[in-house]
Amino acid sequence: MSKQDTPTQSEKFKALAKQLECDESEAAFEKAVKRVAKKTPKQQ
């Protein structure tokens, strides 16, 4: 197999995302961010 036939890391990632039927919508992204990045209030 030549180097040109080998998929790049980004190509492998895109193929896996398609295989897993990932949702590319902005709403799904915002929901995921809110689930993992919870804001804690500042203590005064």
DSSP file (Angstrom, degrees, kcal/mol; ACC not computed):
  #  RESIDUE AA STRUCTURE BP1 BP2  ACC     N-H-->O    O-->H-N    N-H-->O    O-->H-N    TCO  KAPPA ALPHA  PHI   PSI    X-CA   Y-CA   Z-CA
    1    1 A M              0   0    0      0, 0.0     2,-0.1     0, 0.0     5,-0.0   0.000 360.0 360.0 360.0 129.3    0.0    0.0    0.0
    2    2 A S    >>  -     0   0    0      1,-0.1     4,-0.8     0, 0.0     3,-0.8  -0.394 360.0-109.1 -83.7 165.2    1.4    3.4   -1.0
    3    3 A K  G >4 S+     0   0    0      1,-0.2     3,-0.5     2,-0.2    -1,-0.1   0.830 118.5  58.5 -62.8 -32.0    1.4    6.4    1.2
    4    4 A Q  G 34 S+     0   0    0      1,-0.2    -1,-0.2     3,-0.0     0, 0.0   0.797 103.1  52.9 -69.0 -27.3   -1.2    8.0   -1.1
    5    5 A D  G <4 S+     0   0    0     -3,-0.8    -1,-0.2     2,-0.1    -2,-0.2   0.669  89.0  93.7 -80.7 -17.1   -3.6    5.1   -0.5
    6    6 A T  S << S-     0   0    0     -4,-0.8     2,-0.1    -3,-0.5    -3,-0.0  -0.640  80.7-124.3 -79.8 124.7   -3.4    5.4    3.3
    7    7 A P        -     0   0    0      0, 0.0    -2,-0.1     0, 0.0    -1,-0.1  -0.381  24.7-117.8 -68.9 147.6   -6.2    7.6    4.7
    8    8 A T     >  -     0   0    0      1,-0.1     4,-2.2    -2,-0.1     5,-0.2  -0.272  28.7-102.3 -75.8 168.7   -5.2   10.6    6.8
    9    9 A Q  H  > S+     0   0    0      1,-0.2     4,-2.2     2,-0.2     5,-0.1   0.901 123.7  50.1 -59.8 -42.2   -6.2   10.9   10.4
   10   10 A S  H  > S+     0   0    0      1,-0.2     4,-2.5     2,-0.2    -1,-0.2   0.876 109.2  51.5 -67.3 -35.9   -9.0   13.4    9.5
   11   11 A E  H  > S+     0   0    0      2,-0.2     4,-2.2     1,-0.2    -1,-0.2   0.890 109.8  49.7 -66.2 -38.9  -10.3   11.1    6.8
   12   12 A K  H  X S+     0   0    0     -4,-2.2     4,-2.2     2,-0.2    -2,-0.2   0.909 111.3  49.8 -63.6 -42.1  -10.5    8.2    9.3
   13   13 A F  H  X S+     0   0    0     -4,-2.2     4,-2.5     2,-0.2    -2,-0.2   0.924 111.0  48.3 -63.0 -46.0  -12.3   10.5   11.8
   14   14 A K  H  X S+     0   0    0     -4,-2.5     4,-2.2     1,-0.2    -1,-0.2   0.899 111.1  50.7 -62.5 -41.5  -14.8   11.6    9.2
   15   15 A A  H  X S+     0   0    0     -4,-2.2     4,-2.2     1,-0.2    -1,-0.2   0.907 111.8  47.4 -63.5 -42.1  -15.5    8.0    8.1
   16   16 A L  H  X S+     0   0    0     -4,-2.2     4,-2.3     2,-0.2    -2,-0.2   0.900 109.8  53.0 -66.7 -40.9  -16.0    6.9   11.7
   17   17 A A  H  <>S+     0   0    0     -4,-2.5     5,-2.3     1,-0.2     4,-0.3   0.903 111.0  46.8 -61.6 -41.3  -18.4    9.9   12.4
   18   18 A K  H ><5S+     0   0    0     -4,-2.2     3,-1.2     1,-0.2    -1,-0.2   0.907 110.7  52.4 -65.4 -41.4  -20.5    8.9    9.4
   19   19 A Q  H 3<5S+     0   0    0     -4,-2.2    -2,-0.2     1,-0.3    -1,-0.2   0.875 110.9  47.0 -62.3 -38.2  -20.5    5.3   10.5
   20   20 A L  T 3<5S-     0   0    0     -4,-2.3    -1,-0.3    -5,-0.1    -2,-0.2   0.436 111.4-124.3 -83.7   0.2  -21.7    6.3   13.9
   21   21 A E  T < 5 -     0   0    0     -3,-1.2    -3,-0.2    -4,-0.3    -2,-0.1   0.917  37.7-165.8  56.0  49.6  -24.4    8.5   12.3
   22   22 A C      < -     0   0    0     -5,-2.3     2,-0.6    -6,-0.1    -1,-0.1  -0.327  19.3-120.1 -66.1 146.3  -23.2   11.6   14.2
   23   23 A D        -     0   0    0      1,-0.1    -1,-0.1     2,-0.1    -2,-0.0  -0.796  23.0-171.3 -91.2 123.1  -25.5   14.7   14.2
   24   24 A E        +     0   0    0     -2,-0.6    -1,-0.1     4,-0.1    -2,-0.0   0.324  42.7 123.0 -97.2   7.2  -23.8   17.7   12.7
   25   25 A S     >  -     0   0    0      1,-0.1     4,-1.6     4,-0.0     5,-0.1  -0.330  67.1-128.6 -73.2 152.9  -26.5   20.2   13.7
   26   26 A E  H  > S+     0   0    0      1,-0.2     4,-2.6     2,-0.2     5,-0.2   0.850 108.6  57.6 -67.4 -34.4  -25.6   23.3   15.7
   27   27 A A  H  > S+     0   0    0      1,-0.2     4,-2.2     2,-0.2    -1,-0.2   0.908 106.0  48.5 -63.6 -42.1  -28.4   22.5   18.2
   28   28 A A  H  > S+     0   0    0      2,-0.2     4,-2.1     1,-0.2    -1,-0.2   0.880 111.4  51.1 -65.5 -37.2  -26.9   19.1   18.9
   29   29 A F  H  X S+     0   0    0     -4,-1.6     4,-2.5     2,-0.2    -2,-0.2   0.940 110.1  48.0 -64.4 -47.6  -23.5   20.7   19.4
   30   30 A E  H  X S+     0   0    0     -4,-2.6     4,-2.5     1,-0.2    -2,-0.2   0.895 111.0  51.6 -61.3 -40.3  -24.8   23.3   21.8
   31   31 A K  H  X S+     0   0    0     -4,-2.2     4,-1.5     1,-0.2    -1,-0.2   0.913 111.2  47.4 -62.5 -42.9  -26.7   20.6   23.8
   32   32 A A  H  X S+     0   0    0     -4,-2.1     4,-1.6     2,-0.2    -2,-0.2   0.896 111.5  50.6 -66.2 -40.5  -23.5   18.5   24.1
   33   33 A V  H  X S+     0   0    0     -4,-2.5     4,-2.9     1,-0.2     3,-0.2   0.926 110.0  49.7 -63.7 -44.5  -21.5   21.5   25.2
   34   34 A K  H  < S+     0   0    0     -4,-2.5    -1,-0.2     1,-0.2    -2,-0.2   0.831 108.3  54.9 -64.2 -30.7  -24.0   22.4   27.9
   35   35 A R  H  < S+     0   0    0     -4,-1.5    -1,-0.2    -5,-0.2    -2,-0.2   0.860 120.6  28.2 -70.7 -35.3  -24.0   18.8   29.1
   36   36 A V  H  < S+     0   0    0     -4,-1.6     2,-0.7    -3,-0.2    -2,-0.2   0.702 116.3  57.7-101.1 -21.4  -20.2   18.7   29.6
   37   37 A A     <  +     0   0    0     -4,-2.9     2,-0.5    -5,-0.2    -1,-0.2  -0.720  66.4 176.1-114.7  81.5  -19.3   22.3   30.3
   38   38 A K        -     0   0    0     -2,-0.7     2,-0.4    -3,-0.2    -3,-0.1  -0.725  26.6-130.7 -89.0 132.1  -21.3   23.4   33.3
   39   39 A K        -     0   0    0     -2,-0.5    -2,-0.0    -5,-0.1    -1,-0.0  -0.653  16.6-152.5 -83.9 130.1  -20.6   26.9   34.6
   40   40 A T        -     0   0    0     -2,-0.4     3,-0.1     1,-0.0     2,-0.0  -0.843  23.3-111.6-100.9 140.1  -19.9   27.2   38.3
   41   41 A P        -     0   0    0      0, 0.0     2,-0.2     0, 0.0    -1,-0.0  -0.354  34.2-105.8 -69.5 148.7  -20.7   30.5   40.0
   42   42 A K        -     0   0    0      1,-0.1     2,-0.5     2,-0.0     0, 0.0  -0.517  29.9-130.8 -72.4 138.7  -17.9   32.6   41.3
   43   43 A Q              0   0    0     -2,-0.2    -1,-0.1     1,-0.1    -3,-0.0  -0.792 360.0 360.0 -92.9 132.4  -17.4   32.6   45.1
   44   44 A Q              0   0    0     -2,-0.5    -1,-0.1     0, 0.0    -2,-0.0   0.388 360.0 360.0-116.1 360.0  -17.1   36.0   46.6
